[in-house]
Each structure stands twice: as C-alpha cells, then as structure tokens.
Amino acid sequence: MAATTWVPMPAQQRKVKVAPSGMNVICEAKDEKANTQDGPAAGIAGARISACWRLSAVLLGPICLILLILVIVMTHQVYQLSEKSKQQLEVMEMENIVLSDTLKQLATGNEDNCSMCEVEWDQWGDKCYFFSVHVKTWHESLDACVQMSASLVKIETKKELEFLKRETSKRYYPHQRERFYTYFWTGLTYDNDIGNWTWADGSRFSFQLFQVTGVEGCVYMEKGNLRRQSCAKREVYICKKPSKFGGN
C-alpha cells in the first residue's frame, strides 16, 4: 500500500470564523496569506490592516459622540428635576409656616371676639405688622408708620423675633438663579445723646434678644439677620401696631 502524503491546504482556502467582535479578526483573516509573504505582499497586507483600523475609528467616532450627547442631556434633565423638587419643597415649607401662623392667630381669639388686622397687614398674636414695598430712609419710614397709627417695629420677645425672621426670609427677589433678600428697617437706632441703642418709642434696647455691634446708625433685618448701617440709606420697613377686636 502506498503511503499517504499529507498536503497542507492552501492558505486562501482556509475558512475563517468571524468572532462577534469581528473587525480585527476579519482584518487578520483577510490578509493571512499576505502576512506569510515577504516583499511587496507584506506591505500590501499592512496597508489593508491599517485601512481596517481606520474604518473602525470612523465607525466608533460617531457612536462615542452620540453617547456623550446622551450623557449631557441626561445630566441636564437630572439637574432640572432636582431644581424643581427643591422649589416644591420650599413652597411646602412656606405653606406650613402660613398654616402654623394661622393656627396661632385663631388661638388668640377670646370666645366670640377675634383680633383683626387691616388689609395688607399681617397678624401675629395681638399685633399687626406691615411689610412695606417702598423704600425710605429710617426717619422717613418712622413718619410713614406714624401716619398709619403705628411705629417702626419694636422686637420685644424671642418668639416675636422668630416670627419676623420667618417673614423676612419669605421676601426676596430672584436674579440669575440667586436670591437677594430685602432689607427692612426696624425701630432700633443709636441715640448719641444717651450713648445707647434705643427703640423708636424711646425705650432702651436689651442685648438679651440679639447683639448689635458699633455705636452709630440704624438697624435693619435681612433674612432674619439684624445689622446696622447709615440711617440715610433707603430701604423698605416694618410697621407694628396693636390689632383691633370685634365681635361676630
């Protein structure tokens, strides 16, 4: 019996299985024959492989760009949802404050007699408060309150201070995604004649309520913070007077 001689299959007849990732396998399989040769064939094979990689880059580039755009869009949407949730939370907090104040006002009524404030005045306890929207100097603000049978606000208790902090924190104007809180004149000013801080009604200020630094100017409230500045500055103001009582 004649011996069987094994003859290798030509490279061009070999079948190449394409892997799922495929691009680099196809390129390598396609040029397998050329890679086994020297000379010009090897140069041609290298050029083919280089062309395959360029094709891969051309295909992957737009895909990466699309993914980047999707990430940017999703990030923007998440930020908008976060801002909307924050605004809704602030609205709920304000509504809770208003409800709490309303309950306190109802609690001040005595049987059929209920305390009342005029239109545009806010009630807290047995007092009415007017938060102006027109700017004036401290002395002009004092005169404006007197004309309404009131006086620039005098803070007498810590509870009243907390009430005014809440109210002034509600009053601001937005600008470029920031909040700028309104400055409200109070009735506190420095009396050079007696060398002490006094209220508009002439009574002395108690440092047990809050601290005021310096020995000149008038005090304003901004977002619950009390600071001093020149009385000639023009700001809005808070008037205060007793509430009226009437029967049903």
C-alpha positions as CSV (number, residue, x, y, z in Angstrom):
1,M,0.0,0.0,0.0
2,A,1.3,3.4,-0.9
3,A,2.0,5.8,1.9
4,T,-0.4,8.7,2.2
5,T,1.3,12.0,1.8
6,W,-0.3,15.0,3.8
7,V,-0.5,18.1,1.8
8,P,-1.2,21.4,3.6
9,M,-4.3,23.2,2.5
10,P,-3.6,26.5,0.7
11,A,-4.0,29.5,2.9
12,Q,-6.5,31.1,0.6
13,Q,-8.8,28.0,1.0
14,R,-8.9,28.1,4.8
15,K,-12.2,29.1,6.4
16,V,-12.1,31.8,9.0
17,K,-14.8,32.1,11.6
18,V,-15.8,35.6,12.4
19,A,-15.8,36.4,16.1
20,P,-18.6,38.6,17.5
21,S,-16.2,41.4,18.0
22,G,-15.2,40.7,14.4
23,M,-13.5,43.7,13.0
24,N,-9.9,42.9,13.9
25,V,-10.5,39.2,13.3
26,I,-11.8,39.9,9.8
27,C,-8.9,42.1,9.0
28,E,-6.4,39.5,10.2
29,A,-8.1,36.6,8.4
30,K,-8.5,38.6,5.2
31,D,-4.7,39.2,5.0
32,E,-3.5,35.9,6.4
33,K,-1.9,34.9,3.1
34,A,-0.3,38.2,2.6
35,N,1.2,38.2,6.1
36,T,3.1,34.9,5.3
37,Q,4.9,36.5,2.4
38,D,7.8,38.9,2.2
39,G,8.3,41.9,0.0
40,P,5.5,43.9,-1.6
41,A,2.8,41.5,-0.5
42,A,3.7,42.2,3.2
43,G,3.4,46.0,2.5
44,I,0.0,45.5,0.9
45,A,-1.1,43.4,3.9
46,G,0.0,46.1,6.3
47,A,-1.9,48.7,4.3
48,R,-5.0,46.6,4.4
49,I,-4.8,46.2,8.2
50,S,-4.3,49.9,8.6
51,A,-7.3,50.6,6.4
52,C,-9.4,48.3,8.6
53,W,-8.3,50.1,11.8
54,R,-9.2,53.4,10.2
55,L,-12.6,52.1,9.3
56,S,-13.1,51.0,12.9
57,A,-12.2,54.5,14.1
58,V,-14.6,56.1,11.6
59,L,-17.4,53.8,12.9
60,L,-16.7,54.2,16.6
61,G,-16.2,58.0,16.5
62,P,-19.9,58.9,15.8
63,I,-21.0,56.3,18.3
64,C,-18.9,57.9,21.1
65,L,-20.2,61.3,20.1
66,I,-23.8,60.2,20.4
67,L,-23.1,58.6,23.8
68,L,-21.5,61.8,25.0
69,I,-24.5,63.8,23.9
70,L,-26.9,61.4,25.6
71,V,-24.9,61.7,28.9
72,I,-25.0,65.6,28.7
73,V,-28.8,65.6,28.0
74,M,-29.5,63.1,30.9
75,T,-27.3,65.2,33.2
76,H,-29.3,68.4,32.3
77,Q,-32.6,66.6,32.9
78,V,-31.5,65.3,36.3
79,Y,-30.4,68.9,37.3
80,Q,-33.8,70.3,36.2
81,L,-35.7,67.7,38.2
82,S,-33.5,68.4,41.3
83,E,-34.2,72.2,41.0
84,K,-38.0,71.6,40.6
85,S,-38.0,69.3,43.6
86,K,-36.2,72.0,45.6
87,Q,-38.7,74.6,44.6
88,Q,-41.6,72.4,45.5
89,L,-40.1,71.7,48.9
90,E,-39.7,75.4,49.6
91,V,-43.3,76.1,48.6
92,M,-44.4,73.3,51.1
93,E,-42.3,74.8,53.8
94,M,-43.8,78.3,53.3
95,E,-47.3,76.8,53.3
96,N,-46.6,75.0,56.6
97,I,-45.4,78.3,58.1
98,V,-48.5,80.1,56.9
99,L,-50.7,77.4,58.3
100,S,-48.9,77.5,61.7
101,D,-49.3,81.3,61.9
102,T,-53.0,81.0,61.0
103,L,-53.5,78.5,63.8
104,K,-51.7,80.8,66.2
105,Q,-53.9,83.7,65.2
106,L,-57.0,81.6,65.7
107,A,-55.7,80.7,69.2
108,T,-55.6,84.4,70.2
109,G,-59.4,84.8,69.8
110,N,-61.4,85.0,73.0
111,E,-64.8,83.4,72.8
112,D,-66.8,85.4,70.2
113,N,-64.2,88.2,70.0
114,C,-61.4,87.8,67.4
115,S,-58.4,90.1,66.8
116,M,-58.3,91.6,63.4
117,C,-55.8,93.5,61.2
118,E,-56.4,95.8,58.2
119,V,-55.9,94.7,54.6
120,E,-52.2,94.3,53.7
121,W,-51.3,93.9,57.4
122,D,-50.1,90.5,58.8
123,Q,-51.3,89.4,62.2
124,W,-49.2,87.6,64.8
125,G,-50.6,87.3,68.3
126,D,-52.4,90.5,69.2
127,K,-50.2,92.7,66.9
128,C,-50.4,93.7,63.3
129,Y,-47.4,94.1,61.0
130,F,-47.0,96.0,57.8
131,F,-44.1,95.0,55.5
132,S,-43.7,97.9,53.0
133,V,-42.6,97.7,49.4
134,H,-41.5,101.3,49.1
135,V,-38.0,102.4,50.1
136,K,-37.4,105.3,52.5
137,T,-34.8,106.5,54.9
138,W,-35.1,105.4,58.5
139,H,-36.7,108.7,59.6
140,E,-39.0,108.7,56.6
141,S,-40.0,105.2,57.5
142,L,-40.8,106.2,61.0
143,D,-43.0,109.0,59.8
144,A,-44.8,106.6,57.3
145,C,-45.6,104.3,60.2
146,V,-46.9,107.1,62.4
147,Q,-49.3,108.2,59.6
148,M,-50.8,104.7,59.8
149,S,-51.2,104.9,63.6
150,A,-48.2,102.6,64.1
151,S,-44.5,102.7,64.7
152,L,-41.4,101.1,63.3
153,V,-41.3,97.6,64.6
154,K,-40.0,97.1,68.2
155,I,-38.9,93.5,68.9
156,E,-39.9,92.6,72.4
157,T,-39.6,88.8,72.8
158,K,-37.7,86.0,71.2
159,K,-40.9,84.5,69.8
160,E,-41.6,87.8,68.0
161,L,-38.0,87.8,66.8
162,E,-38.5,84.3,65.3
163,F,-41.8,85.4,63.7
164,L,-40.0,88.3,62.0
165,K,-37.2,86.1,60.9
166,R,-39.6,83.8,59.1
167,E,-41.4,86.6,57.5
168,T,-38.3,88.4,56.2
169,S,-37.0,85.1,54.9
170,K,-40.0,84.9,52.6
171,R,-39.3,88.2,51.0
172,Y,-36.7,88.1,48.3
173,Y,-36.3,88.6,44.6
174,P,-34.5,86.2,42.3
175,H,-31.8,87.3,39.9
176,Q,-29.7,84.9,37.8
177,R,-30.6,81.9,39.9
178,E,-29.7,83.7,43.1
179,R,-31.9,85.1,45.8
180,F,-31.4,88.6,47.1
181,Y,-33.3,89.2,50.4
182,T,-35.0,92.5,51.2
183,Y,-33.6,94.9,53.8
184,F,-36.3,96.0,56.3
185,W,-35.8,98.9,58.7
186,T,-36.6,98.2,62.4
187,G,-37.3,100.8,65.1
188,L,-33.8,100.4,66.6
189,T,-31.4,103.3,66.3
190,Y,-28.3,104.6,68.2
191,D,-29.1,107.6,70.4
192,N,-26.0,109.8,70.6
193,D,-27.5,111.9,73.4
194,I,-27.6,109.0,75.9
195,G,-24.9,106.9,74.2
196,N,-27.0,103.7,73.8
197,W,-29.2,101.8,71.3
198,T,-32.9,102.7,71.7
199,W,-36.2,101.9,70.1
200,A,-38.3,104.4,68.2
201,D,-40.6,104.8,71.2
202,G,-37.6,105.8,73.4
203,S,-37.2,102.6,75.3
204,R,-33.7,101.1,75.7
205,F,-32.6,98.0,73.8
206,S,-32.0,94.8,75.6
207,F,-28.9,92.9,74.3
208,Q,-30.5,89.7,75.6
209,L,-32.6,89.5,72.4
210,F,-29.8,89.8,69.9
211,Q,-26.4,91.6,69.5
212,V,-25.7,94.8,67.7
213,T,-22.2,96.0,67.1
214,G,-21.0,99.6,66.7
215,V,-22.2,102.9,68.1
216,E,-23.9,104.6,65.2
217,G,-26.6,104.1,62.6
218,C,-29.9,102.3,62.4
219,V,-30.7,98.5,62.4
220,Y,-32.3,96.6,59.6
221,M,-33.4,93.0,59.3
222,E,-32.4,90.9,56.3
223,K,-33.4,87.2,56.1
224,G,-33.7,87.1,59.9
225,N,-30.2,88.8,60.4
226,L,-30.0,92.1,62.2
227,R,-27.3,94.5,61.0
228,R,-26.7,98.3,61.2
229,Q,-26.0,100.8,58.5
230,S,-26.4,104.6,57.9
231,C,-29.9,105.8,58.7
232,A,-29.8,107.8,55.4
233,K,-29.9,104.5,53.4
234,R,-33.2,103.9,51.6
235,E,-34.8,100.6,52.5
236,V,-38.3,99.1,53.0
237,Y,-39.6,99.0,56.5
238,I,-41.8,97.1,59.0
239,C,-44.5,98.9,61.0
240,K,-46.2,97.5,64.1
241,K,-49.4,98.3,66.0
242,P,-52.0,96.5,68.2
243,S,-54.7,94.6,66.4
244,K,-58.4,95.6,66.6
245,F,-61.0,93.5,68.3
246,G,-64.5,92.9,67.2
247,G,-67.4,90.6,67.8
248,N,-69.2,88.2,65.4
